[in-house]
Amino acid sequence: MQTRTKLTVSIRWISKGLINVMVQYFKKRGLSIIDLLNTVFIFVVFIFYLVSLPRNPYIFLPVVVLGFSFFLVWLSVKLRKKQKDHPPRTFGDKLGKIFLNFYPLIFMFVIFEIFFMILPYFNPHDYDRELAQMDFSMFGVYPTVWIEQWIHPWLTDLLYLVYFIYYPFPLFILVYLYRKKQFTALDRSVFILLVVNYGAYITYFFVPAVGPRFYEPVMHLQTKALNGIFLTVLIRNFIHFFEPNRFDAFPSLHIATSLTTMIIMAKYNKKMFLIFIPFIVGILVAVIYCRFHYVVDVFAGIVWTIIAFMLAGKFYDKRIKGRLTSYCKTENNV
């Protein structure tokens, strides 16, 4: 027992030392934790691509997109270094500053668009049958079928709108932190949001599921069409166009990201948190009503949020805070 305790202490000491050395190395090169996280995720997706290669018809196209993703990381590092030495004056410099501010969002959009070229060939088995059965076992009915009794065109439009607002939702608190020049809080919040998203993305590869809107056995039981008044079709077409990957049901990122954003709001702006409470309630209903998720996806999204927020927040506060620069912080906005 004493030997095991000494071994554990030694491993922790060595790990802590390695992390400290790495942090100092990255700091000298102007890297932020966001750059490092994005680079690691590129490597993870590349491994998934290699596994899918024997069945993948896209061959080299995913590599091109991954290469462009890495270029975005490289560009952010270069721009951050340049703007620390020379505050932005020209139009190009100001454009670079805008890119730095939105760089994590741009990166996420690009990397997500590659999944449809890899995921179905990485894991050809989907888990909709198992997830739908879990819902039925819990409730004795399929929730997306049960909720059809309340379908109405105006409610459909409203809940599709709530579902759509999820996409810009985190920007409310992130823009607030930027305007208040709370760059460490901004960096921490973006880091946690990325961990939440990347963890869910990785889960998609191991538990792929299309959700009730595409899973045929449940689709046949959903007899009422979701026809709104004027918003539903527009939003649905937008989602189908910009989300070519359909295997993104488990866990629900609409729940995980929205809940993470609410926790961040509660920490930094309680008034904003209170204002958006009806939204989080609406999103909980919308993901089922609009047939995007099973209830078990929602539960998984909540559990993953709690785990990721605690671990990522603790890691940032202990290992990153005050040691690496914020991803968007330059000499001009200190």
PLY file of the C-alpha trace (Angstrom):
ply
format ascii 1.0
element vertex 334
property float x
property float y
property float z
element edge 333
property int vertex1
property int vertex2
end_header
0.00 0.00 0.00
2.82 2.40 0.92
4.65 1.59 -2.34
1.48 2.26 -4.34
1.01 5.61 -2.57
4.60 6.63 -3.35
4.12 5.60 -6.99
0.93 7.67 -7.24
2.66 10.72 -5.73
5.61 10.29 -8.12
3.32 10.07 -11.16
1.45 13.20 -10.08
4.74 15.05 -9.49
6.11 14.05 -12.90
2.82 14.94 -14.65
2.73 18.32 -12.95
6.33 18.97 -13.96
5.68 18.02 -17.59
2.62 20.27 -17.74
4.64 23.17 -16.30
7.41 22.67 -18.88
4.87 22.46 -21.72
3.04 25.59 -20.54
6.29 27.57 -20.46
7.22 26.27 -23.93
3.83 27.23 -25.39
3.87 30.61 -23.65
7.16 31.56 -25.30
5.64 30.81 -28.70
2.50 32.83 -28.09
0.11 29.88 -28.11
-3.20 30.03 -26.27
-4.97 27.06 -24.71
-7.57 27.38 -27.49
-4.84 26.86 -30.12
-3.61 23.77 -28.30
-7.08 22.32 -27.85
-7.92 22.87 -31.52
-4.65 21.27 -32.63
-5.28 18.21 -30.46
-8.79 17.89 -31.87
-7.47 18.06 -35.44
-5.15 15.17 -34.59
-8.05 13.16 -33.08
-10.23 13.66 -36.18
-7.27 12.72 -38.39
-6.96 9.41 -36.49
-10.68 8.81 -37.07
-10.14 9.55 -40.76
-7.32 6.99 -40.97
-9.58 4.34 -39.41
-12.35 5.17 -41.90
-10.02 5.19 -44.92
-10.62 1.61 -46.14
-14.36 2.40 -46.54
-14.15 6.14 -47.17
-15.04 7.28 -50.72
-13.84 10.85 -50.13
-10.16 9.77 -50.01
-8.17 13.04 -49.74
-10.88 15.69 -49.28
-11.03 15.31 -45.47
-7.26 15.84 -45.34
-7.68 19.11 -47.26
-10.28 20.35 -44.77
-8.15 19.26 -41.81
-5.19 21.06 -43.38
-7.28 24.21 -43.68
-8.34 23.82 -40.05
-4.69 23.67 -39.02
-4.03 26.77 -41.16
-6.66 28.63 -39.11
-4.80 27.74 -35.90
-1.46 28.81 -37.43
-3.00 32.07 -38.66
-4.41 32.91 -35.24
-0.97 32.45 -33.64
0.70 34.64 -36.28
-1.90 37.39 -36.00
-1.73 37.36 -32.21
2.05 37.80 -32.27
1.87 40.53 -34.90
-0.77 42.55 -33.07
1.15 42.35 -29.80
4.12 44.01 -31.52
2.09 46.38 -33.75
-1.39 47.52 -32.66
-3.88 47.27 -35.60
-3.98 50.43 -37.72
-4.63 49.35 -41.30
-7.81 47.76 -42.62
-6.00 44.41 -42.90
-4.87 44.62 -39.26
-8.42 45.37 -38.11
-9.70 42.49 -40.21
-7.13 40.27 -38.49
-8.39 41.39 -35.10
-11.96 40.48 -36.08
-10.73 37.07 -37.18
-9.01 36.54 -33.80
-12.21 37.42 -31.95
-14.29 34.90 -33.92
-11.56 32.36 -34.60
-12.91 29.59 -32.29
-16.34 29.87 -33.92
-14.86 29.77 -37.44
-12.72 26.77 -36.52
-15.67 24.87 -35.03
-17.79 25.49 -38.12
-15.05 24.24 -40.47
-14.18 21.14 -38.45
-17.84 20.17 -37.97
-18.46 20.27 -41.72
-15.96 17.44 -42.24
-17.83 14.89 -40.12
-20.19 13.69 -42.86
-17.11 12.66 -44.86
-15.67 10.54 -42.04
-18.20 9.50 -39.40
-20.42 7.06 -41.40
-17.31 5.21 -42.58
-15.61 5.20 -39.17
-18.53 3.47 -37.47
-21.16 2.06 -39.86
-23.42 0.93 -36.99
-25.95 3.46 -35.70
-27.52 3.31 -32.25
-30.99 4.73 -32.92
-32.69 1.44 -32.11
-31.05 1.29 -28.68
-31.70 4.96 -27.89
-35.32 4.83 -29.03
-35.85 1.68 -26.95
-34.42 3.43 -23.88
-36.98 6.21 -24.31
-39.80 3.68 -24.70
-38.63 1.72 -21.66
-38.62 4.87 -19.51
-41.95 6.33 -20.64
-43.93 3.48 -22.18
-44.29 5.59 -25.30
-42.05 7.37 -27.80
-41.86 11.00 -26.54
-41.84 12.50 -30.06
-45.08 10.60 -30.78
-46.70 11.44 -27.44
-46.01 15.16 -27.83
-47.87 15.26 -31.18
-51.13 15.97 -29.29
-49.89 19.54 -28.78
-48.67 20.21 -32.32
-49.92 23.52 -33.69
-48.47 25.69 -36.52
-47.72 28.72 -34.32
-46.12 26.55 -31.63
-44.06 24.75 -34.27
-42.75 28.08 -35.57
-41.97 29.25 -32.03
-40.08 26.11 -31.02
-38.15 25.95 -34.29
-37.13 29.57 -33.64
-36.00 28.64 -30.12
-34.06 25.70 -31.56
-32.39 28.03 -34.08
-31.44 30.68 -31.50
-29.17 28.07 -29.95
-26.55 28.76 -32.64
-25.79 32.39 -31.67
-26.81 31.88 -28.02
-23.29 31.64 -26.48
-22.34 34.91 -28.20
-24.54 36.88 -25.77
-22.29 36.20 -22.79
-19.04 35.97 -24.79
-19.56 39.38 -26.39
-20.45 40.77 -22.96
-17.15 39.50 -21.51
-15.22 40.91 -24.48
-16.82 44.35 -24.16
-16.06 44.34 -20.42
-12.43 43.42 -21.27
-12.64 40.33 -19.07
-10.31 38.41 -21.37
-9.34 35.69 -18.88
-13.01 34.96 -18.18
-13.66 34.99 -21.94
-10.80 32.59 -22.61
-11.95 30.28 -19.81
-15.54 30.31 -21.08
-14.54 29.58 -24.67
-12.23 26.78 -23.50
-15.05 25.13 -21.53
-17.50 25.50 -24.42
-14.99 23.91 -26.80
-14.36 21.01 -24.41
-18.13 20.45 -24.18
-18.48 20.49 -27.98
-15.39 18.43 -28.80
-16.32 15.79 -26.24
-19.76 15.47 -27.83
-18.22 15.40 -31.32
-16.00 12.48 -30.32
-19.03 10.67 -28.86
-20.79 11.02 -32.23
-18.14 8.76 -33.75
-18.67 6.00 -31.18
-22.44 6.34 -30.66
-23.73 7.61 -34.02
-27.49 8.25 -34.16
-29.70 10.30 -36.48
-32.54 10.92 -34.02
-36.33 10.53 -34.31
-36.62 12.76 -37.38
-34.73 10.21 -39.53
-35.05 6.89 -37.68
-37.68 5.11 -39.79
-39.40 2.89 -37.16
-40.21 6.02 -35.11
-40.83 8.19 -38.17
-43.71 5.92 -39.24
-45.39 6.48 -35.88
-45.07 10.28 -36.12
-48.23 10.91 -38.13
-48.58 14.69 -37.71
-46.49 16.92 -39.99
-44.49 19.71 -38.38
-45.76 22.54 -40.57
-45.39 26.02 -39.17
-46.80 29.28 -40.46
-43.73 30.79 -42.13
-40.56 30.07 -40.09
-40.39 26.29 -39.76
-39.53 25.35 -43.34
-36.91 28.12 -43.64
-35.14 27.08 -40.44
-35.38 23.37 -41.24
-33.86 23.91 -44.70
-31.10 26.04 -43.18
-30.23 23.30 -40.68
-30.23 20.58 -43.34
-27.93 22.66 -45.57
-25.36 23.62 -42.93
-25.43 20.30 -41.04
-24.73 17.64 -43.66
-23.75 15.20 -40.89
-26.93 13.56 -39.62
-25.30 11.38 -36.96
-25.28 13.99 -34.23
-28.10 13.07 -31.86
-26.24 11.60 -28.87
-25.55 13.51 -26.72
-27.67 16.59 -27.43
-25.30 19.50 -28.00
-28.28 21.85 -28.10
-28.80 20.96 -24.44
-25.12 20.72 -23.47
-24.02 23.99 -25.08
-27.11 25.91 -23.93
-26.76 24.65 -20.36
-23.03 25.44 -20.33
-23.80 28.95 -21.58
-26.38 29.40 -18.83
-23.85 28.36 -16.17
-21.36 30.88 -17.57
-24.08 33.55 -17.52
-24.88 32.72 -13.89
-21.21 33.24 -13.01
-20.59 36.51 -14.84
-23.97 38.15 -15.47
-26.86 37.00 -13.30
-29.32 39.40 -14.94
-28.62 37.85 -18.34
-28.99 34.41 -16.76
-32.45 35.23 -15.42
-33.56 36.69 -18.77
-32.65 33.49 -20.62
-34.26 30.98 -18.22
-37.37 30.76 -20.47
-35.04 29.99 -23.39
-33.44 26.98 -21.70
-36.91 25.67 -20.83
-37.95 26.21 -24.46
-34.91 24.39 -25.83
-35.64 21.38 -23.58
-39.09 21.14 -25.17
-37.97 22.06 -28.71
-35.43 19.26 -29.14
-38.20 16.69 -28.53
-41.11 18.53 -30.17
-39.09 19.19 -33.35
-37.93 15.53 -33.35
-34.21 16.22 -33.29
-33.46 14.17 -30.17
-34.52 11.33 -27.94
-35.02 12.14 -24.26
-31.98 10.00 -23.43
-29.93 12.39 -25.62
-31.11 15.23 -23.38
-30.11 13.34 -20.22
-26.70 12.59 -21.73
-26.26 16.26 -22.68
-26.99 17.36 -19.09
-24.62 14.78 -17.56
-21.84 15.63 -20.03
-22.25 19.35 -19.31
-21.76 18.81 -15.57
-18.70 16.58 -16.07
-17.05 18.75 -18.75
-17.72 22.05 -16.96
-16.22 20.82 -13.70
-13.15 19.15 -15.24
-12.39 21.83 -17.85
-12.96 24.67 -15.39
-10.74 23.06 -12.76
-8.00 22.36 -15.32
-8.09 25.94 -16.62
-7.96 27.50 -13.16
-5.08 25.27 -11.98
-2.93 24.93 -15.10
-3.75 27.71 -17.57
-5.03 30.84 -15.81
-2.38 33.53 -15.68
0.12 31.37 -17.56
-1.04 31.34 -21.18
-2.43 34.35 -23.01
-6.10 34.66 -23.92
-6.80 33.60 -27.50
-7.98 37.11 -28.46
-5.82 39.21 -26.11
-3.29 41.50 -27.75
-1.22 44.44 -26.56
-3.95 46.69 -27.90
-6.74 45.30 -25.72
-5.01 44.54 -22.43
0 1
1 2
2 3
3 4
4 5
5 6
6 7
7 8
8 9
9 10
10 11
11 12
12 13
13 14
14 15
15 16
16 17
17 18
18 19
19 20
20 21
21 22
22 23
23 24
24 25
25 26
26 27
27 28
28 29
29 30
30 31
31 32
32 33
33 34
34 35
35 36
36 37
37 38
38 39
39 40
40 41
41 42
42 43
43 44
44 45
45 46
46 47
47 48
48 49
49 50
50 51
51 52
52 53
53 54
54 55
55 56
56 57
57 58
58 59
59 60
60 61
61 62
62 63
63 64
64 65
65 66
66 67
67 68
68 69
69 70
70 71
71 72
72 73
73 74
74 75
75 76
76 77
77 78
78 79
79 80
80 81
81 82
82 83
83 84
84 85
85 86
86 87
87 88
88 89
89 90
90 91
91 92
92 93
93 94
94 95
95 96
96 97
97 98
98 99
99 100
100 101
101 102
102 103
103 104
104 105
105 106
106 107
107 108
108 109
109 110
110 111
111 112
112 113
113 114
114 115
115 116
116 117
117 118
118 119
119 120
120 121
121 122
122 123
123 124
124 125
125 126
126 127
127 128
128 129
129 130
130 131
131 132
132 133
133 134
134 135
135 136
136 137
137 138
138 139
139 140
140 141
141 142
142 143
143 144
144 145
145 146
146 147
147 148
148 149
149 150
150 151
151 152
152 153
153 154
154 155
155 156
156 157
157 158
158 159
159 160
160 161
161 162
162 163
163 164
164 165
165 166
166 167
167 168
168 169
169 170
170 171
171 172
172 173
173 174
174 175
175 176
176 177
177 178
178 179
179 180
180 181
181 182
182 183
183 184
184 185
185 186
186 187
187 188
188 189
189 190
190 191
191 192
192 193
193 194
194 195
195 196
196 197
197 198
198 199
199 200
200 201
201 202
202 203
203 204
204 205
205 206
206 207
207 208
208 209
209 210
210 211
211 212
212 213
213 214
214 215
215 216
216 217
217 218
218 219
219 220
220 221
221 222
222 223
223 224
224 225
225 226
226 227
227 228
228 229
229 230
230 231
231 232
232 233
233 234
234 235
235 236
236 237
237 238
238 239
239 240
240 241
241 242
242 243
243 244
244 245
245 246
246 247
247 248
248 249
249 250
250 251
251 252
252 253
253 254
254 255
255 256
256 257
257 258
258 259
259 260
260 261
261 262
262 263
263 264
264 265
265 266
266 267
267 268
268 269
269 270
270 271
271 272
272 273
273 274
274 275
275 276
276 277
277 278
278 279
279 280
280 281
281 282
282 283
283 284
284 285
285 286
286 287
287 288
288 289
289 290
290 291
291 292
292 293
293 294
294 295
295 296
296 297
297 298
298 299
299 300
300 301
301 302
302 303
303 304
304 305
305 306
306 307
307 308
308 309
309 310
310 311
311 312
312 313
313 314
314 315
315 316
316 317
317 318
318 319
319 320
320 321
321 322
322 323
323 324
324 325
325 326
326 327
327 328
328 329
329 330
330 331
331 332
332 333
